[in-house]
Amino acid sequence: MQGKLNVQTENIFPVIKKFLYSDHEIFLRELISNAVDATQKLKTLSTRGDFKGELGDLTIDVKIDSKKKTLTVSDRGIGMTADEVEKYINQIAFSGVTDFMEKYKDSHEPLIGHFGLGFYSAFMVSDKVEIFTKSWKEEPAQHWSCEGNPEFSMEEIVGAYSSVRPESDRGTDIVLHIADDCKEFLEEGTILQLLKKYCRFMPVAIRFGEESVWVDSETDCDKDGKPKRVEKKQPRIINDPEPAWKKSPSSLTDEDYKKFYHELFPMNFEEPLFQIHLNVDYPFNLTGILYFPKVRKTIDPNRNKIQLYCNQVFVTDQVEGVVPDYLMLLHGVLDSPDIPLNVSRSYLQSDGNVKKISQHISKKVADKLEEMAKNSDECGVRSDESKDASANSSPITHHSSLEEKWDDIKIFVQYGMLTDEKFCERAMKFYLLKGVDGSYYTLDSYREKIKALQTDKDKTVCYLYANNAEEEHAYIEKAKAKGYDVLLMDSPLESHFINLLEQKIEKSRFVRVDSDTVEKLIPHDDSIPEKLSKEEKEKLQPIIEGEIDKQKFTVLLESLEESDAPMQVTQSEFMRRYREMAQTSGGGMGFYGDLPESYNLVVNINHPLIGRVLNETDAEKQKDLVHQLTDLALLANGLLKGEALSKFLKRSVEMI
């Protein structure tokens, strides 16, 4: 039989070659997916009793013949009759090609799957494609052949119908005669790589080449009588037809989940913290396992770590649109038949099912974290029965599931709360604040703990925090000496997150411990009497300003406790916070990010040494004393470096 493919234009093969070429490796996925479908259909027929023969070995074979320049995909599925070849191969579901080419000539999006071109993707890499097929029904085998143009031939075969499959057996062989410009697809390494990328979890075993394994010898033993280890060749099965996400969660242990994690990410040697096993069949189908990795100190999402499958066929690891942005920090696998094999970003952003899947995943993550929080009596939402501050102020003293992992996932939760309003609402119930002493509190319990002592004159509760407990140690100790509690807030997102909390928590204000003197961190109505007169302060101001960098420091004369340091360096909470936010987000906050760093030099006018500066008549001694006090303040804040530090050390020795 000779014939023409039923298409509305003769330009289909140039379209296939040109517009699909950027993704030409996908041809192998398409052909093996067809082989899997044919095999699964045969299993279904057998289960229903329609097929009464022996299923036998259903393994799909992929073979290379470098001499003949062929690549063959063979299955023992249902095969095709002559009528089925005519229906599924000769009639291509493709129309309006010329208009389509003109409209999308500059597009880089893959087209396979949108127009029934799965099988025809073989022509992206082939000069000629042959099909040898025999149906499970009692009908003759068929040989179909096409050389990359609308002309094809098809003939009935009697007896052994394929050089690849000598015996007359049901199933299909697709033989690709690889084009000269695609010779890489005749290399074992290339095909093995593609099979592992696209097919390693397909539901039917796939065999390709051989691999070496070490086994106990059946004949040779060592001097101790133990069998020697010998190298043996065996057929290579490249896929796991029963991956963990297809199994029931109740049948899997933590070790099973960890083993699968390392199967997915063999180069990641850290253990995941925990995982969520997804299994939804309504209103959409979704299975998968999402792992929480250790995120630590990074806000750069480690993308391309969630693999998307469609019925165990790899689709992409570019899952923007399938999962919310903050969940891109997770690792794992998602499988949904409701997402077609060929997804483009624009498709993902507009598809209704994809949006539902995205919302469901976000909900399941929040459910998991809330469940972990409730594992601790102290780590859930505080009940209304516990209004007493002493009852509510206790930290989480025993290790809850969430507390143990909090430091590793905190930045992930912050990222989610900043970018997803619904997740934020849920997370406000289980988010943990960490004290500098290592204790953990829910937002509600911490407010109960501090509100009595850390409410300012405007009835606003002040949350004191440090970004670095070691560098800000002196300021932390001063705050603790006043009876205040200090949080450790040390992620790169803290500036943005603090702004969020101030919006979400009524009458609240977050203040870093080094942003002001301890007396002014939480303003009260009481004040400390001043020991200097107005005239003395006016005389002191230029003495101090004359010895500092006025571009960088602003001198503030304040009435503090006599026991406080003579000089302290502080930094405005507002300016520092917005500078940090600008540095991590850019956008419309560039103004703040471009501002130079500025500090306040707070002079304690009640300290005896400040009185000594004011009364010193020797100009050089006065200058040295101001330098010494200023440098001590800078040193306490980690700002004295280089030449200035050397001069300070030399001056200190001379003054002693």
C-alpha positions, 0 to 999 in steps of 0.5 A: 500500500502506498499513500499520503499522510492526511494533512492540510499542508505539505509543510508539516515536516519542516515544522516538526524539524524547525519548531520542535528542534530546540527540544528535539531530545523529547522524541525519546520520551514521546516514543517510550510514553507510547510504548508504556501506554500500549503495555498498560492497555494490554494489562487492562485487557488482561485484567478484564478478561478480554486478552486471554494469552500470556502477558510474559515479559513486558519490559520495553527495550531500547536498542542502538545499532551504530552500524545501521545508524538506527535507534529502536524502541520495542514493546510487547503491548497491544500493537496495532492493526492495519486500520489502527495504523491508518487511524493513529499514524496516517491521519495527523491531528494538525491544521492551519500549519502555515498560519501557525508558523507565521504566528509563532515563528519566533516562539521558543515554546515546545509544541509536542503534545498540543497537536497530536505530534507525539509519534512524529517527534521521531522525525526531528532526529530521523531521516526515516522512521519504520513501524513494525507492529502486530496487534494482540488481535488475530490480525496480520503484522504491519510494516509502515515506513516514511522518509520525512515527507507526506509519502508513506508505505504500508504492507502486510507482513507474514511470519517473522516481521522484524529484524529487531523481533525475530519471532512473530509476537504482538507489540510494536517496534519503532525504528529510527534511522538517525539523521547525520546531524543527530549522530549523538543519539547513536551514543550510549551515553546520550541515550542513557542520560535521556532515559534517566532524565525522562523515564526513570519512574515510568510504570513499565520496566525499560531495558537499555544495554548492560551494566556491570555488577559485583556478585559472589562467585559460584565457583571460586573462593578465597583462602578463608573459603568465602566466595570471591567477588566477581564482575558480571554483566547484566541487562540494565533496567533504568527505571523504578516502576513503583516510586515512593510517591505511588505507594501508600504513606502508611507503608513507608518508613522515614528511612524509605522517604530518605532513601527516595530523597537521595534517589531523586537528588544523589548529589545532596548528602544532607538528610531532609528535615521532614516531608509531606506525602500528597495524595489527592483524587478530587477535584483533581489528581495529584500525588507526590512527596515534598521534602523540607531541606535545611535552608539556613542563611539564604534567601536565594531559592534553590530552584529546579529541585521539584520535579514535575511528572505526568503519570510518572513521565518526567515533564519539567523541573521548571515548576513556577506556576505549579507551586507558589514561589515560596515553596520553590525552596522545597525539594521533591516530586509532583505527579498529576495527569491533569498537567499535560506533558508539554507545559509552557509558563504561559499555560501554567499561569492560566490553567485552572487545574494548575491554580487549584493544585498550587493552592492545595499544595500551599494548604498542605504545607500549612497543615503539616507545620500546624500539626507539628506545632500542635505536637507540643502543648506550648507550641499551638495557639494559646487558649483563652483560659490561659490569660495569666502572664506567668502561665503564658510566658513559659518558653517551649521547654521540651522539644516539639517537632516544630521547635527541633527544626525551626532554625532550619525552616524559619526563613522558609516560613518567613518567605511564605508569610511575606509572599502568600497572604493565606499562608501568612494567616495560618502561620501567625498561629504557629510561627515561633520567636526565638530568644537570645537564650535559645527559648522559643515562643509563639507570637501570642505567648511571647506578647503575654510574656513581655507586655507588662514590662515592655509596653511604652508610654503610648501603650505600644508593646516593644519587641527588642531584638538582636541580629547577632547575639555576639556582636550586640552582646553589650547592648543585650546585657544592658537590656537584660539588666533592665529586666527586658527580654531580647529576641534573636532575629538573624535571617536575611529577611528579618527587616521585611518580616519585622515590617510584616509583624508590625502590620499584623500585630496590633500596637506593636513595635520592633526595636533592635537593641543597639538602635538607641540607649537602653533608657530610650528603647522603650520610652516611659514618662519618667526621665533622668535629671541632667547634671549639665546646664544648657550653657554647658551642653552648648559648650560641650557639643562642638568639642565632641563634634570637632573630633568626629566624622560629622558625615557619618556620626551625629552627636546626641547629648542625653541624660543617662544613668551615671553608671552607663557608658560615657559614650555609646554608638547607636543606629536609627532603627528606621534608617538601618531597617529600610537600608537592609530592606532595599539591599535585599529587595531593590525595586522602589526602595533604591533610595534607601539602599544608596544612603551611606551608613550613619550612626548616632554618637550618644554622649552621656552628659551625667558621666564623670568623664564627660564632665572631665572633658568639659573642664579640661583646660589643656586642649591636647589632653581634652582632644586625646580624652575625646578620642579615647572615649569615642574610640571606646564606643566605636570598639564596643560596636565593632566599628574601630578598625585599621589605622584608627584601631592602631592609634587607639592602642598606642594612645591607650598605652601612653595614657596608662 
